[in-house]
Amino acid sequence: MSVWTVTHGKLDDLDVKDVFEFEQGQLHDIDHNTDILKTIRETEEFTADTEAAVDKSVDEFRSTFVSSAGKLLVEKKPDVDKAAPVDQEKIVAVEK
C-alpha cells in the first residue's frame, strides 16, 4: 500500500517528517476499516476495483490526517450549495 500511495502522488504535499506517521496510520486504517488486504490475500490479484478501493481509502484517510504542525493535510471547504440561508438583521441608526 505504501508504494502505491507514493507512486500515485498521494504524499506529494506531505512534509517528510510526517511520512512515517501517515504510513502507519494509513496501513492501520486500511487493515481495520476495509477488506482491501483480505481481498488481495484471497484473490492474489490487484484488480481495477481493488485499486479504486485503495484510492478511495487513501483519500478518505488523507482527509482526516493531522500533520505534526497540527493542520489537516486536506483542507475541507464548506459546501456552499448545502449551506442554510441566514437571515441578516439590519442595524439602523436613529437620531435622538
ROTINU-186720 format. One line per 10 residues: number of its first residue (from 1); their letters; for each residue x, y, z of N, C-alpha, C, O. Coordinates in Angstrom, 1 decimal, always signed. Atoms other than C-alpha are relative to their C-alpha. Layout:
NUM> a> X/Y/Z/X/Y/Z/X/Y/Z/X/Y/Z ~ ...
This chain:
1> msvwtvthgk> +0.8/-1.2/+0.0/+0.0/+0.0/+0.0/+0.9/+1.3/+0.0/+0.5/+2.2/-0.7 ~ -0.8/-1.2/-0.1/+2.8/+2.4/+0.8/+0.6/+0.4/-1.3/+0.6/+1.6/-1.7 ~ -0.6/-0.3/+1.3/+4.5/+2.1/-2.6/-1.1/+0.5/-0.9/-0.8/+1.5/-1.6 ~ +1.1/-0.5/+0.8/+1.1/+2.6/-4.3/-0.3/+1.4/+0.3/-0.4/+2.3/-0.6 ~ +0.3/-1.4/-0.5/+0.4/+5.7/-2.2/+1.0/+1.0/-0.5/+0.7/+2.1/-1.0 ~ -1.1/-1.0/+0.4/+3.8/+7.3/-3.0/+0.0/+0.1/-1.5/+0.1/+1.2/-2.0 ~ -0.1/-0.1/+1.4/+3.8/+6.4/-6.7/-1.2/+0.6/-0.7/-1.1/+1.0/-1.9 ~ +1.1/-0.7/+0.6/+0.4/+7.9/-7.2/-0.2/+1.4/+0.6/-1.3/+2.0/+0.5 ~ +0.0/-1.4/-0.4/+1.3/+11.2/-5.7/-0.8/+0.4/+1.2/-1.0/+1.6/+1.5 ~ +0.8/-0.3/-1.2/-0.7/+10.9/-2.5/+0.7/+0.6/+1.1/+0.1/+1.1/+2.1
11> lddldvkdvf> -0.8/-0.6/-1.1/+2.2/+12.1/-0.3/+0.8/+1.2/-0.5/+1.6/+1.7/+0.2 ~ -0.8/-1.1/+0.5/+3.5/+14.9/-2.5/-0.2/+1.3/+0.8/+0.8/+2.1/+0.8 ~ +0.2/-1.2/-0.8/+2.0/+17.6/-0.2/+0.3/-0.3/+1.5/-0.1/+0.6/+2.3 ~ -0.2/+0.4/-1.4/+3.1/+15.8/+3.0/+1.5/+0.3/+0.3/+2.4/-0.1/-0.4 ~ -1.4/-0.2/-0.4/+6.2/+17.0/+4.9/+0.7/-1.3/+0.3/+0.1/-2.2/+0.9 ~ -0.8/+1.3/-0.1/+8.9/+14.3/+5.0/-0.1/-0.5/+1.5/-0.1/-1.7/+1.7 ~ +0.0/+0.4/-1.4/+8.8/+14.3/+8.8/-1.3/-0.7/+0.5/-1.3/-1.3/+1.5 ~ +1.3/+0.6/-0.4/+5.2/+13.2/+8.8/-0.3/-1.3/-0.8/-1.3/-2.0/-0.6 ~ +0.2/+1.2/+0.8/+5.6/+10.3/+6.3/-0.2/-1.3/+0.8/-1.1/-2.0/+0.5 ~ +0.1/+1.3/-0.7/+6.2/+7.5/+8.8/-1.4/+0.0/+0.8/-2.0/-1.1/+0.7
21> efeqgqlhdi> +1.3/+0.0/-0.8/+3.2/+8.5/+11.0/-1.2/-0.2/-1.0/-2.1/-0.9/-0.7 ~ +1.1/+0.2/+1.0/+1.0/+8.8/+7.9/-0.1/-1.4/-0.5/-1.2/-2.0/-0.5 ~ +0.0/+1.4/+0.5/+2.1/+5.4/+6.6/-0.6/-0.9/+1.0/-1.4/-1.8/+0.7 ~ +0.5/+0.9/-1.0/+1.4/+3.7/+9.9/-1.5/+0.2/+0.2/-2.2/-0.8/+0.3 ~ +1.5/-0.2/-0.1/-2.0/+5.3/+10.2/-0.8/-0.5/-1.2/-1.8/-1.1/-1.0 ~ +0.7/+0.5/+1.2/-2.9/+4.5/+6.6/-0.1/-1.5/+0.0/-1.1/-2.0/-0.3 ~ +0.0/+1.4/+0.0/-1.9/+0.9/+7.0/-1.0/-0.6/+1.0/-1.7/-1.5/+0.8 ~ +1.0/+0.4/-1.0/-3.9/+0.6/+10.2/-1.4/+0.2/-0.5/-2.3/-0.7/-0.3 ~ +1.3/-0.4/+0.5/-6.9/+2.3/+8.6/-0.4/-1.1/-1.1/-1.6/-1.6/-1.0 ~ +0.3/+0.9/+1.1/-6.8/+0.0/+5.5/-0.2/-1.4/+0.6/-1.2/-2.1/+0.2
31> dhntdilkti> +0.1/+1.3/-0.6/-6.3/-3.1/+7.6/-1.3/-0.2/+0.9/-1.9/-1.2/+0.9 ~ +1.1/+0.2/-1.0/-9.1/-2.4/+10.2/-1.3/+0.6/-0.5/-2.4/+0.3/+0.0 ~ +1.3/-0.6/+0.4/-11.7/-0.4/+8.2/-0.4/-0.3/-1.4/-1.4/+0.2/-1.9 ~ +0.4/+0.5/+1.3/-11.7/-2.1/+4.8/+0.3/-1.5/-0.2/+0.9/-2.1/+0.7 ~ -0.3/+1.4/+0.3/-11.5/-5.5/+3.2/+1.1/-0.1/-1.1/+1.2/-1.2/-1.7 ~ -0.9/+0.0/+1.1/-8.8/-4.5/+0.7/+1.1/-1.0/+0.2/+1.4/-1.8/-0.7 ~ -1.1/+0.9/-0.2/-5.9/-6.5/+2.2/-0.5/-1.4/+0.0/+0.1/-2.3/-0.5 ~ +0.6/+1.3/+0.0/-8.2/-9.5/+2.8/-0.3/-0.4/-1.5/+0.0/-1.6/-1.9 ~ +0.3/+0.3/+1.4/-9.3/-9.3/-0.9/+1.3/-0.4/-0.8/+1.3/-1.3/-1.5 ~ -1.3/+0.2/+0.7/-5.7/-9.1/-2.1/+0.6/-1.4/+0.4/+1.1/-2.2/-0.4
41> reteeftadt> -0.5/+1.3/-0.5/-4.7/-12.1/+0.1/-0.7/-1.2/-0.6/-0.1/-2.1/-1.0 ~ +0.8/+1.1/+0.5/-7.6/-14.2/-1.0/+0.1/-0.2/-1.5/+0.1/-1.4/-2.0 ~ +0.0/+0.1/+1.5/-7.5/-13.4/-4.8/+1.4/-0.1/-0.6/+1.6/-0.5/-1.7 ~ -1.3/-0.2/+0.5/-3.8/-12.8/-5.1/+0.1/+0.9/-1.2/+0.9/+0.7/-2.1 ~ +0.1/-0.9/+1.1/-4.8/-10.1/-7.5/-0.2/+1.5/+0.4/-0.7/+1.7/+1.5 ~ +0.2/-1.4/-0.3/-4.7/-6.3/-7.6/-0.8/+0.6/-1.2/-0.2/+1.1/-2.2 ~ +0.9/-0.4/+1.1/-7.7/-5.5/-9.9/-0.2/+1.5/+0.0/+0.1/+2.2/+0.9 ~ +0.4/-1.4/+0.1/-9.0/-2.2/-11.1/-1.0/+0.4/+1.1/-0.9/+1.5/+1.6 ~ +1.0/-0.2/-1.1/-11.8/-2.5/-8.5/+0.8/+0.2/+1.3/+0.5/+1.0/+2.2 ~ -0.8/-0.1/-1.2/-9.2/-3.1/-5.8/+0.8/+1.4/+0.1/+0.8/+2.0/+1.1
51> eaavdksvde> -0.7/-1.3/+0.1/-7.2/-0.1/-7.0/-0.9/+1.2/+0.3/-0.5/+2.1/+1.0 ~ +1.0/-1.1/-0.3/-10.3/+2.1/-6.9/-0.3/+0.1/+1.5/-0.4/+1.1/+2.1 ~ +0.2/+0.1/-1.5/-10.9/+0.9/-3.3/+1.1/+0.6/+0.8/+0.9/+1.3/+1.7 ~ -1.2/-0.5/-0.7/-7.3/+1.7/-2.3/+0.0/+1.6/-0.2/+0.2/+2.3/+0.8 ~ +0.0/-1.5/+0.3/-7.6/+5.2/-4.0/-1.0/+0.7/+0.9/-0.7/+1.7/+1.5 ~ +1.0/-0.6/-0.9/-10.8/+6.0/-2.1/+0.4/-0.1/+1.4/+0.2/+0.9/+2.2 ~ -0.4/+0.1/-1.4/-9.5/+4.7/+1.2/+1.2/+0.9/+0.3/+1.1/+1.6/+1.4 ~ -1.1/-0.9/-0.2/-6.3/+6.7/+0.9/-0.5/+1.4/+0.1/-0.1/+2.2/+0.9 ~ +0.6/-1.3/+0.0/-8.2/+9.8/+0.0/-0.8/+0.3/+1.3/-0.7/+1.4/+1.8 ~ +0.8/-0.1/-1.3/-10.5/+9.3/+3.0/+0.9/+0.2/+1.2/+0.7/+1.0/+2.0
61> frstfvssag> -1.0/-0.1/-1.1/-7.5/+8.8/+5.3/+0.7/+1.4/+0.0/+0.9/+2.0/+1.0 ~ -0.6/-1.3/+0.1/-5.8/+11.9/+3.9/-0.9/+1.1/+0.5/-0.3/+2.1/+1.1 ~ +0.9/-1.1/-0.4/-8.9/+14.0/+4.7/+0.0/+0.1/+1.6/-0.6/+1.0/+2.1 ~ +0.0/+0.0/-1.4/-8.5/+13.0/+8.4/+1.4/+0.2/+0.7/+1.5/+0.4/+1.9 ~ -1.4/+0.0/-0.6/-4.7/+13.1/+8.8/+0.4/+1.4/+0.4/+0.2/+2.4/-0.3 ~ -0.4/-1.3/-0.5/-3.4/+15.9/+11.0/+1.6/-0.1/+0.1/+2.1/-1.0/+0.7 ~ -1.5/-0.1/+0.1/+0.3/+16.9/+10.4/+0.6/+0.3/+1.4/-0.1/+0.7/+2.3 ~ -0.7/-0.3/-1.2/+2.9/+17.4/+13.1/-0.1/+1.5/+0.3/+0.1/+1.9/+1.4 ~ +0.2/-1.4/-0.2/+2.2/+21.1/+12.6/-1.4/+0.3/+0.5/-1.8/+1.5/+0.8 ~ +1.4/-0.2/-0.5/-1.4/+20.5/+13.8/-1.0/+0.4/-1.0/-2.1/+0.8/-0.7
71> kllvekkpdv> +0.9/-0.4/+1.1/-3.0/+21.1/+10.4/-0.5/-1.2/-0.7/+0.3/-2.2/-0.9 ~ +0.5/+1.0/+0.8/-5.2/+18.9/+8.4/+0.7/-0.1/-1.3/+1.1/+1.0/-1.9 ~ -0.8/+0.2/+1.3/-3.4/+17.5/+5.3/-0.9/+0.5/-1.1/-0.4/+1.2/-2.1 ~ +0.9/-0.5/+1.0/-6.5/+18.2/+3.2/-1.0/+1.0/+0.6/-1.7/+0.7/+1.6 ~ +0.9/-1.1/-0.5/-8.3/+21.5/+3.9/-1.4/-0.3/-0.5/-1.7/-0.3/-1.7 ~ +1.4/+0.2/+0.3/-12.0/+20.9/+4.0/-0.7/+1.3/-0.3/-0.6/+2.3/+0.5 ~ +0.7/-1.2/+0.4/-14.0/+23.5/+2.1/-1.5/-0.2/+0.3/-2.0/-1.2/+0.0 ~ +1.4/+0.1/-0.2/-17.6/+24.2/+3.1/-0.8/-0.2/-1.3/-0.4/+0.4/-2.3 ~ +0.9/+0.1/+1.2/-20.3/+23.1/+0.7/-1.0/+1.1/+0.0/-2.0/+1.0/+0.7 ~ +0.8/-1.2/+0.0/-21.8/+26.4/-0.1/-1.5/-0.3/-0.5/-2.4/+0.3/+0.0
81> dkaapvdqek> +1.3/+0.3/+0.5/-24.7/+24.8/-2.0/-0.9/-0.6/+1.0/-2.1/-0.5/+0.9 ~ +0.8/+0.7/-1.1/-25.8/+22.9/+1.1/-0.2/+0.9/+1.2/-0.8/+0.5/+2.2 ~ +0.1/-0.9/-1.1/-25.5/+25.9/+3.4/-1.4/+0.5/+0.2/-2.1/+0.8/-0.8 ~ +1.3/-0.5/-0.3/-28.7/+27.0/+5.1/+0.0/+1.6/-0.1/+1.0/+2.2/+0.3 ~ +0.0/-1.5/+0.1/-29.7/+30.6/+4.3/-0.1/+0.6/+1.4/-0.7/+0.1/+2.3 ~ +0.0/-0.7/-1.3/-29.2/+33.1/+7.1/-0.6/+1.3/-0.2/-0.3/+2.1/-1.1 ~ +0.7/-1.3/+0.0/-31.5/+36.0/+7.8/+0.9/+1.0/+0.7/+1.4/+0.7/+1.8 ~ -0.9/-1.0/-0.5/-29.4/+39.1/+8.4/-0.9/+1.1/+0.7/-1.9/+1.5/+0.1 ~ +0.7/-1.2/-0.7/-30.5/+41.8/+10.9/+0.6/+1.2/-0.5/+1.8/+1.3/-0.8 ~ -0.5/-1.3/+0.4/-30.2/+45.4/+9.8/+0.1/+0.9/+1.2/-0.8/+1.0/+2.0
91> ivavek> -0.1/-1.0/-1.1/-28.8/+47.9/+12.2/-0.2/+1.4/-0.6/+0.5/+1.7/-1.6 ~ +0.4/-1.3/+0.5/-30.3/+51.3/+11.7/+0.3/+1.0/+1.1/-0.2/+0.9/+2.2 ~ -0.3/-1.0/-0.9/-29.0/+54.4/+13.3/-1.2/+1.0/+0.0/-1.7/+1.4/-1.0 ~ +1.2/-0.9/-0.1/-31.9/+56.6/+14.6/+0.5/+1.2/+0.8/+1.2/+1.1/+1.8 ~ -0.3/-1.2/-0.7/-31.5/+60.2/+15.6/-0.8/+0.2/+1.2/-2.0/-0.1/+1.2 ~ +0.7/-0.2/-1.3/-32.4/+61.2/+19.1/-0.6/+1.4/+0.0/-1.2/+1.8/+1.0
